[in-house]
Amino acid sequence: MLARHDSPALVIFDCDGVLVDSEPIASRVLAEALTEIGFPLSAQDAVDRYTGISLRSLLARVENEWGQALPAGFAEGLDERDRAAFRAELRPLPGVAEMLRALPLPRCVASSGSLAKIRCNLELTGLLQYFEPHLFSAEMVAHGKPAPDLFLHAAASMGSLPQRCVVVEDSIAGVQAARAAGMAVLGFCGGGHAQPGLAEALHAAGVRRVFSRMAELPGLLDESGDQRR
């Protein structure tokens, strides 16, 4: 347990919806692609059902819900559509770059996205310089979020004990993963996909502090010893 007098040794950031405002874009693209092949879905449905999980898990869940296999090449086509939309529209979350420039602690990214996607999205938004080479993807572990594997892998790779880590997450799956890893977790609800009720949902998943402006993060890190029971 992170004692009250201990300070964090590592901040682990989710990427989509925390550093870059990609969730509204990705959810819209996914909804359009699935609707085109006969699985009607709205962008908000995609946010509600699939935020925070890996593409592999997402596609498996869709096939289970739909009751049939997705067409050959669907994942590759979706990736191409995502990249095109991100190149045209993707932006960092407000205040992220300023916060990262001032953050004195070691930091890394641990995301359900592919390593190529993480690097591309951070590069497009000018944020890659604050993290590379410390990028960790669900591709690197056996089980993605909500399992703790990815966060534990990131902490071990960075030489930090789990109890000295603070995770910044915007999804229920990510919060569950952080809690299962024995890490403090702060809930971010300032992304473009955040709907009324997200803060309450994050609290229900185990987050004790939720924030919506990145400028708040440094102060919350000082209080992170209270984030775990």
Backbone bond lengths (Angstrom), bond angles and torsions (degrees), N, CA, C in turn:
res aa  C-N    CA-C-N  psi(-1)  N-CA   C-N-CA  omega(-1)  CA-C   N-CA-C  phi
1 M - - - 1.459 - - 1.520 109.83 -
2 L 1.348 115.72 139.46 1.451 120.76 176.68 1.513 108.26 -75.76
3 A 1.314 116.06 110.82 1.458 119.65 -177.30 1.520 110.54 -70.20
4 R 1.327 116.11 159.02 1.455 121.04 -176.24 1.528 111.91 -60.22
5 H 1.343 117.10 -30.77 1.455 119.58 -177.57 1.526 113.16 -89.18
6 D 1.335 116.68 -6.58 1.456 120.17 179.19 1.529 110.00 -80.65
7 S 1.309 116.00 146.50 1.460 120.28 173.36 1.517 108.36 -105.48
8 P 1.328 118.30 152.19 1.464 120.26 179.19 1.523 110.91 -63.34
9 A 1.329 115.05 147.10 1.462 120.74 176.30 1.518 111.87 -103.28
10 L 1.330 117.07 -17.34 1.465 121.39 -175.59 1.523 109.26 -153.96
11 V 1.327 115.85 135.91 1.464 121.55 172.54 1.523 107.64 -108.68
12 I 1.329 116.24 123.75 1.460 122.38 179.98 1.527 108.21 -107.61
13 F 1.314 116.14 117.77 1.455 121.38 -178.84 1.523 111.24 -101.12
14 D 1.314 116.48 132.64 1.458 119.41 160.21 1.523 106.65 -67.16
15 C 1.308 117.88 163.33 1.461 120.51 -177.82 1.524 112.04 -101.82
16 D 1.323 117.02 -65.83 1.464 121.67 -174.64 1.524 110.65 -70.04
17 G 1.322 115.72 122.47 1.454 120.30 179.36 1.513 114.23 87.29
18 V 1.341 116.86 -6.32 1.470 121.66 177.22 1.525 110.03 -117.82
19 L 1.314 117.05 -50.59 1.464 121.65 178.72 1.530 111.28 -97.57
20 V 1.312 116.40 -42.84 1.466 121.18 -179.27 1.528 109.04 -121.27
21 D 1.326 115.57 145.93 1.470 119.94 -175.13 1.524 109.99 -89.71
22 S 1.314 114.77 62.79 1.464 121.24 -172.87 1.520 114.28 -93.31
23 E 1.319 118.28 -20.67 1.462 119.40 -172.44 1.528 113.19 -61.39
24 P 1.344 120.58 -43.18 1.462 118.24 177.42 1.517 113.05 -60.66
25 I 1.338 116.45 -37.41 1.459 120.57 -179.71 1.527 110.42 -68.99
26 A 1.339 116.00 -51.77 1.463 120.47 -177.12 1.524 111.20 -62.54
27 S 1.315 117.49 -38.31 1.469 120.71 -179.42 1.517 111.03 -67.31
28 R 1.329 116.47 -39.75 1.465 119.70 177.37 1.519 111.10 -64.61
29 V 1.330 116.85 -45.12 1.467 120.90 -179.42 1.527 110.55 -63.38
30 L 1.332 116.72 -43.50 1.464 120.31 178.57 1.519 111.05 -62.07
31 A 1.327 116.66 -45.26 1.471 120.06 -179.44 1.521 111.05 -61.58
32 E 1.322 116.82 -41.64 1.472 119.96 179.14 1.523 110.74 -64.41
33 A 1.334 117.34 -44.04 1.462 120.77 -177.49 1.523 111.57 -65.63
34 L 1.325 117.09 -42.40 1.458 120.22 -179.57 1.529 111.56 -70.33
35 T 1.320 116.57 -39.36 1.467 119.73 178.74 1.522 110.71 -62.27
36 E 1.320 116.88 -38.21 1.469 121.61 -179.84 1.521 112.47 -61.52
37 I 1.339 118.03 -30.30 1.463 119.83 -177.49 1.529 112.41 -98.93
38 G 1.343 116.81 7.36 1.459 119.45 174.28 1.507 116.46 102.97
39 F 1.337 117.21 13.18 1.463 121.38 175.51 1.533 106.82 -116.76
40 P 1.344 117.76 85.01 1.470 120.55 -172.74 1.527 111.62 -61.96
41 L 1.323 114.50 132.29 1.455 120.31 -176.45 1.517 108.58 -154.23
42 S 1.324 116.49 138.28 1.456 120.00 173.64 1.527 109.28 -93.24
43 A 1.332 115.82 163.23 1.457 119.53 177.93 1.527 110.70 -60.77
44 Q 1.336 117.58 -38.13 1.460 119.55 179.16 1.520 111.12 -68.73
45 D 1.343 117.73 -35.71 1.472 120.27 173.93 1.530 110.11 -57.59
46 A 1.329 116.09 -43.51 1.462 120.36 -178.84 1.527 110.72 -63.50
47 V 1.329 117.07 -41.54 1.463 120.30 176.38 1.519 110.55 -60.55
48 D 1.323 115.91 -49.08 1.466 120.62 -174.67 1.523 112.68 -65.71
49 R 1.338 117.23 -35.72 1.467 120.03 -173.49 1.520 114.53 -91.27
50 Y 1.341 117.35 -32.51 1.460 118.52 -163.83 1.530 115.48 -124.79
51 T 1.324 118.74 1.80 1.460 119.81 -178.76 1.526 111.32 -63.09
52 G 1.328 115.60 132.45 1.457 121.09 171.24 1.508 116.52 92.29
53 I 1.336 118.53 -2.76 1.458 119.76 -179.26 1.525 109.95 -109.40
54 S 1.323 115.89 161.91 1.464 120.29 -177.94 1.522 110.73 -70.33
55 L 1.330 116.14 159.61 1.463 120.63 178.36 1.522 110.55 -60.66
56 R 1.324 117.46 -39.85 1.462 120.85 178.70 1.527 110.86 -58.72
57 S 1.333 116.48 -45.87 1.459 120.12 179.29 1.519 111.19 -68.48
58 L 1.323 116.07 -38.19 1.463 120.49 179.20 1.523 111.07 -60.59
59 L 1.320 116.24 -49.37 1.466 119.70 -178.14 1.521 111.70 -65.43
60 A 1.334 117.06 -37.22 1.471 119.89 176.51 1.519 110.55 -63.88
61 R 1.323 116.87 -38.88 1.464 120.71 179.39 1.521 110.83 -66.87
62 V 1.341 116.76 -40.44 1.463 120.51 177.90 1.523 110.34 -61.52
63 E 1.330 116.59 -45.88 1.465 119.64 -179.40 1.525 111.07 -62.53
64 N 1.318 116.95 -37.87 1.458 120.29 178.22 1.524 110.84 -66.52
65 E 1.335 117.00 -42.53 1.463 120.56 -179.83 1.525 111.73 -69.57
66 W 1.323 115.94 -36.83 1.469 121.83 -177.47 1.523 111.91 -79.23
67 G 1.333 115.28 -29.94 1.456 119.44 -179.17 1.502 114.25 82.73
68 Q 1.319 118.03 17.22 1.460 121.92 176.74 1.517 109.68 -156.80
69 A 1.342 114.85 164.73 1.453 120.04 -177.96 1.527 110.89 -76.84
70 L 1.309 115.26 146.47 1.459 119.68 173.76 1.530 109.76 -71.03
71 P 1.304 117.85 153.29 1.477 120.02 -179.78 1.528 111.79 -61.17
72 A 1.311 115.78 151.18 1.466 120.52 176.11 1.522 109.42 -57.63
73 G 1.313 115.74 136.74 1.453 120.57 177.76 1.519 114.69 82.56
74 F 1.335 117.43 4.10 1.466 118.60 -177.55 1.528 111.72 -62.46
75 A 1.323 116.22 -45.44 1.470 119.71 -177.57 1.527 111.07 -61.89
76 E 1.311 116.78 -42.20 1.466 120.61 -179.54 1.532 110.53 -65.24
77 G 1.327 115.39 -41.94 1.457 119.08 178.79 1.523 112.15 -65.60
78 L 1.321 115.79 -38.67 1.461 119.67 177.80 1.524 110.74 -63.75
79 D 1.319 116.51 -40.38 1.460 120.55 179.20 1.525 110.73 -62.19
80 E 1.307 117.43 -41.76 1.466 121.03 179.12 1.526 110.77 -63.84
81 R 1.332 116.40 -41.69 1.466 120.06 179.54 1.525 111.05 -66.85
82 D 1.321 115.97 -39.78 1.467 119.99 176.58 1.525 110.85 -59.14
83 R 1.318 115.74 -49.54 1.466 119.83 -176.72 1.530 111.35 -60.21
84 A 1.316 116.25 -42.19 1.464 119.73 179.84 1.531 110.78 -63.56
85 A 1.319 115.86 -44.06 1.464 119.54 -179.82 1.524 111.31 -66.89
86 F 1.331 116.93 -40.08 1.466 119.92 179.25 1.526 111.32 -64.56
87 R 1.328 116.46 -41.60 1.471 119.22 179.13 1.526 111.12 -58.96
88 A 1.311 116.30 -34.83 1.466 120.67 -176.82 1.528 113.19 -84.83
89 E 1.341 117.19 -30.53 1.462 118.77 -166.72 1.523 116.45 -125.51
90 L 1.319 118.44 -18.89 1.467 119.89 -167.61 1.529 112.42 -67.86
91 R 1.334 115.24 137.16 1.449 122.78 177.32 1.529 109.34 -135.53
92 P 1.341 117.62 154.39 1.466 118.82 172.20 1.524 109.60 -71.92
93 L 1.320 116.93 158.50 1.454 120.10 173.34 1.531 108.67 -66.87
94 P 1.305 118.24 144.44 1.470 120.10 -179.32 1.527 112.29 -56.16
95 G 1.330 115.71 133.87 1.452 121.18 175.90 1.509 115.81 83.20
96 V 1.329 118.41 -4.62 1.465 120.37 -176.56 1.525 111.64 -65.34
97 A 1.321 117.49 -48.71 1.460 119.89 -177.44 1.522 111.09 -61.62
98 E 1.312 116.92 -42.52 1.462 120.69 179.15 1.525 111.05 -62.87
99 M 1.315 116.81 -42.20 1.457 121.01 178.58 1.523 110.96 -63.55
100 L 1.333 117.44 -44.15 1.461 120.48 -178.22 1.525 111.84 -66.55
101 R 1.317 116.93 -36.49 1.466 119.36 178.38 1.527 111.46 -62.92
102 A 1.316 116.57 -31.54 1.463 120.71 -176.63 1.527 113.43 -95.08
103 L 1.324 117.39 -11.29 1.465 120.81 -174.43 1.531 109.97 -72.54
104 P 1.340 118.91 120.41 1.461 120.27 -176.20 1.521 114.08 -85.38
105 L 1.331 117.32 -9.75 1.465 121.10 -173.07 1.528 111.93 -89.58
106 P 1.337 117.53 152.20 1.464 120.00 168.70 1.517 110.07 -56.54
107 R 1.320 115.86 146.21 1.457 119.83 -178.95 1.520 110.15 -145.24
108 C 1.337 115.74 159.12 1.460 121.79 175.66 1.514 108.17 -152.65
109 V 1.320 115.71 171.60 1.468 122.46 175.98 1.522 108.29 -114.30
110 A 1.325 116.24 134.89 1.470 121.66 174.37 1.522 107.15 -133.00
111 S 1.321 116.08 107.19 1.465 121.98 -169.89 1.520 111.72 -128.48
112 S 1.328 114.81 152.86 1.470 120.28 175.49 1.515 112.06 -73.17
113 G 1.313 118.06 -15.53 1.452 120.90 179.23 1.518 112.40 -71.81
114 S 1.327 115.94 167.79 1.461 120.53 176.40 1.521 109.35 -69.18
115 L 1.320 116.10 158.62 1.456 120.22 178.80 1.527 110.69 -61.08
116 A 1.325 116.53 -39.31 1.467 120.27 179.07 1.525 110.51 -62.97
117 K 1.319 116.61 -40.24 1.465 120.25 -179.98 1.526 111.05 -68.34
118 I 1.326 116.64 -42.88 1.461 120.08 179.30 1.523 109.79 -58.40
119 R 1.327 115.81 -50.44 1.469 120.21 -177.42 1.526 110.74 -63.25
120 C 1.318 116.89 -42.54 1.461 120.92 -179.03 1.527 110.62 -63.05
121 N 1.324 117.48 -47.00 1.458 120.64 -176.93 1.528 112.01 -66.66
122 L 1.318 116.71 -37.65 1.461 119.28 177.60 1.534 111.05 -70.16
123 E 1.326 115.99 -35.96 1.459 119.11 178.60 1.526 110.95 -68.35
124 L 1.338 116.86 -42.18 1.457 120.99 179.52 1.521 112.25 -59.92
125 T 1.331 116.24 -31.43 1.460 120.78 -175.60 1.527 113.28 -100.96
126 G 1.329 117.19 5.00 1.450 120.65 177.67 1.515 115.03 76.80
127 L 1.325 117.58 15.04 1.461 121.13 -175.44 1.523 113.96 -101.54
128 L 1.326 117.47 -8.68 1.466 120.00 -175.30 1.525 111.66 -58.96
129 Q 1.315 117.23 -35.45 1.467 121.79 -176.85 1.530 112.78 -60.33
130 Y 1.324 117.32 -23.13 1.461 120.72 -177.20 1.527 112.89 -85.99
131 F 1.333 117.61 -7.85 1.462 119.90 -173.61 1.527 115.23 -130.06
132 E 1.320 118.29 -38.94 1.464 120.18 -173.05 1.534 110.47 -59.12
133 P 1.331 118.19 134.46 1.466 128.20 13.04 1.530 114.10 -97.13
134 H 1.304 118.62 17.16 1.465 121.20 -170.90 1.521 110.99 -89.36
135 L 1.337 115.13 67.48 1.456 123.29 -179.78 1.527 108.79 -118.49
136 F 1.329 116.59 128.46 1.462 121.09 -177.11 1.523 109.75 -128.73
137 S 1.320 114.91 131.30 1.461 122.42 -174.64 1.524 111.09 -118.41
138 A 1.320 115.58 153.69 1.463 120.47 174.83 1.517 111.70 -59.79
139 E 1.330 117.62 -19.45 1.467 120.91 175.69 1.529 111.48 -61.32
140 M 1.305 117.30 -22.09 1.464 122.19 -173.26 1.517 113.75 -85.80
141 V 1.327 117.66 -7.94 1.467 120.57 -174.80 1.519 109.88 -129.62
142 A 1.327 115.23 165.66 1.469 120.10 -177.98 1.514 111.90 -71.04
143 H 1.321 116.95 -37.27 1.465 120.97 -174.94 1.515 110.11 -132.06
144 G 1.336 115.74 126.85 1.455 120.30 178.54 1.517 111.54 -82.10
145 K 1.320 115.88 -176.63 1.457 121.33 176.51 1.537 108.83 -57.51
146 P 1.317 118.39 139.76 1.465 131.15 15.42 1.533 115.39 -86.95
147 A 1.319 119.68 5.90 1.466 120.53 173.36 1.532 108.80 -68.43
148 P 1.326 117.73 154.86 1.467 120.62 -176.48 1.521 114.62 -81.93
149 D 1.333 118.13 -4.15 1.461 122.22 -169.38 1.529 114.06 -51.87
150 L 1.334 116.53 -46.59 1.460 120.00 -174.16 1.526 111.43 -65.50
151 F 1.314 117.48 -44.16 1.460 119.91 -179.96 1.525 111.47 -67.88
152 L 1.314 117.17 -37.86 1.464 119.77 177.66 1.529 110.79 -66.42
153 H 1.325 116.40 -38.82 1.472 120.29 177.08 1.529 110.88 -63.82
154 A 1.329 116.03 -42.98 1.464 119.66 179.38 1.526 111.01 -62.53
155 A 1.327 116.67 -45.56 1.468 120.40 -179.34 1.524 110.78 -62.18
156 A 1.334 116.71 -45.97 1.465 120.03 -179.48 1.532 110.92 -62.72
157 S 1.324 116.43 -41.77 1.464 120.06 -179.75 1.522 111.91 -64.90
158 M 1.337 116.17 -30.51 1.459 121.47 -179.58 1.522 112.45 -90.66
159 G 1.349 116.95 -0.95 1.453 120.87 177.98 1.510 114.47 73.02
160 S 1.336 116.44 30.68 1.459 120.58 -177.88 1.519 110.61 -119.08
161 L 1.322 117.01 141.55 1.455 121.43 173.55 1.528 109.33 -71.27
162 P 1.341 117.68 142.94 1.465 119.74 179.62 1.524 113.45 -53.80
163 Q 1.337 116.62 -39.14 1.460 119.65 -177.03 1.523 113.34 -71.31
164 R 1.343 117.28 -6.87 1.463 120.72 176.45 1.536 111.60 -105.92
165 C 1.343 115.60 11.88 1.467 120.51 -179.41 1.519 111.09 -104.11
166 V 1.332 115.44 148.23 1.458 122.53 170.38 1.526 107.54 -123.49
167 V 1.328 116.14 126.43 1.459 122.80 -179.84 1.529 108.95 -100.91
168 V 1.329 116.64 138.98 1.461 121.96 174.36 1.522 107.19 -111.88
169 E 1.320 116.06 115.90 1.467 121.93 -171.49 1.529 111.20 -135.32
170 D 1.333 114.61 154.95 1.462 120.21 177.16 1.524 112.53 -121.26
171 S 1.328 117.81 -1.81 1.466 120.44 -174.81 1.521 111.38 -120.15
172 I 1.325 114.72 154.47 1.462 120.29 178.14 1.526 110.10 -62.98
173 A 1.341 116.85 -43.48 1.465 120.41 179.92 1.527 110.60 -60.50
174 G 1.330 117.18 -40.28 1.455 120.41 179.56 1.512 112.89 -67.58
175 V 1.330 116.07 -39.96 1.467 120.09 177.20 1.519 110.29 -63.12
176 Q 1.323 116.56 -44.03 1.471 120.36 179.05 1.525 111.01 -61.24
177 A 1.333 116.52 -39.40 1.469 120.71 178.85 1.520 111.07 -64.67
178 A 1.323 116.78 -44.06 1.460 120.55 -179.65 1.522 111.38 -64.42
179 R 1.308 115.76 -42.99 1.465 119.70 179.43 1.526 110.38 -64.05
180 A 1.340 116.07 -41.55 1.462 119.59 179.15 1.527 111.68 -65.52
181 A 1.324 116.80 -27.42 1.469 121.25 178.22 1.523 112.08 -81.00
182 G 1.323 118.10 -5.57 1.451 121.21 -179.37 1.514 113.17 78.22
183 M 1.328 116.52 27.63 1.461 121.35 -176.83 1.518 110.66 -109.08
184 A 1.326 116.42 150.52 1.453 121.42 169.82 1.526 107.91 -67.57
185 V 1.332 116.24 148.90 1.458 119.73 -178.34 1.521 110.08 -141.07
186 L 1.332 115.06 135.29 1.454 123.12 174.93 1.513 108.16 -110.67
187 G 1.320 116.81 134.52 1.450 121.42 -178.51 1.519 111.92 -94.97
188 F 1.328 116.54 128.26 1.463 121.67 179.36 1.519 109.18 -106.66
189 C 1.323 116.10 127.28 1.476 119.24 -179.93 1.525 110.74 -128.64
190 G 1.327 116.46 37.77 1.454 120.95 179.65 1.512 114.51 -105.86
191 G 1.332 117.70 6.08 1.462 120.80 179.93 1.513 112.60 -76.40
192 G 1.324 115.94 162.17 1.451 120.42 -178.56 1.509 114.35 -64.46
193 H 1.330 118.05 -18.34 1.464 121.35 179.74 1.522 112.55 -89.21
194 A 1.342 117.27 -7.49 1.466 120.48 -174.30 1.524 110.16 -66.40
195 Q 1.308 115.88 128.39 1.451 123.03 179.61 1.525 109.36 -112.87
196 P 1.335 117.77 160.28 1.463 119.70 173.55 1.526 109.89 -53.35
197 G 1.295 116.27 132.65 1.459 120.51 -178.82 1.507 113.84 103.19
198 L 1.357 117.88 -12.41 1.459 118.75 -179.53 1.525 111.27 -64.17
199 A 1.319 117.36 -42.81 1.463 119.73 -179.98 1.521 110.93 -58.47
200 E 1.327 115.95 -43.53 1.466 119.95 179.28 1.521 110.94 -64.71
201 A 1.340 116.96 -39.08 1.466 120.57 179.47 1.524 111.04 -65.89
202 L 1.330 116.91 -39.21 1.464 120.22 177.85 1.522 110.71 -66.08
203 H 1.320 116.78 -40.99 1.462 120.25 176.03 1.532 110.16 -59.92
204 A 1.323 116.39 -44.22 1.463 120.75 -178.94 1.523 111.74 -63.70
205 A 1.336 116.68 -29.16 1.466 120.97 179.82 1.523 112.51 -79.07
206 G 1.340 116.80 -11.93 1.463 118.79 176.60 1.509 115.71 126.80
207 V 1.348 117.85 1.85 1.465 120.98 177.30 1.521 108.77 -81.98
208 R 1.318 115.93 134.48 1.462 119.28 178.22 1.515 113.13 -100.98
209 R 1.338 118.04 -16.55 1.459 121.45 174.93 1.522 108.89 -133.88
210 V 1.330 115.24 130.84 1.455 122.63 179.20 1.529 107.96 -122.54
211 F 1.329 117.04 141.76 1.457 120.28 178.82 1.524 109.86 -140.76
212 S 1.323 116.06 161.41 1.459 120.36 -176.28 1.520 113.66 -126.03
213 R 1.333 118.54 -5.64 1.464 121.98 177.82 1.527 109.34 -124.37
214 M 1.326 116.92 130.25 1.455 120.27 -176.58 1.520 113.01 -62.78
215 A 1.324 117.41 -24.17 1.456 120.26 177.67 1.527 112.15 -63.10
216 E 1.338 116.61 -20.23 1.462 121.22 -179.95 1.528 112.79 -77.95
217 L 1.330 117.16 -20.05 1.456 120.22 -169.10 1.528 114.40 -60.14
218 P 1.329 120.77 -47.38 1.472 118.68 -177.82 1.524 113.31 -54.95
219 G 1.322 117.91 -41.31 1.447 120.43 178.67 1.512 112.34 -66.41
220 L 1.314 116.77 -36.86 1.459 120.27 179.11 1.520 111.83 -68.86
221 L 1.331 117.07 -32.60 1.466 119.67 178.08 1.521 110.85 -62.79
222 D 1.316 117.00 -33.71 1.462 120.28 178.11 1.529 111.71 -66.23
223 E 1.340 116.29 -22.82 1.456 120.79 -177.66 1.529 111.53 -101.37
224 S 1.334 117.20 6.03 1.468 120.00 -168.37 1.506 114.44 -66.70
225 G 1.314 118.70 -14.30 1.441 119.44 175.07 1.515 113.57 -63.44
226 D 1.345 114.78 -20.55 1.457 119.54 178.02 1.525 111.82 -89.06
227 Q 1.334 118.12 1.10 1.463 120.04 -176.28 1.513 112.16 -80.04
228 R 1.327 117.89 -13.23 1.465 120.77 -178.41 1.502 110.10 -121.04
229 R 1.301 116.83 148.43 1.455 121.99 178.99 1.518 109.12 -86.09
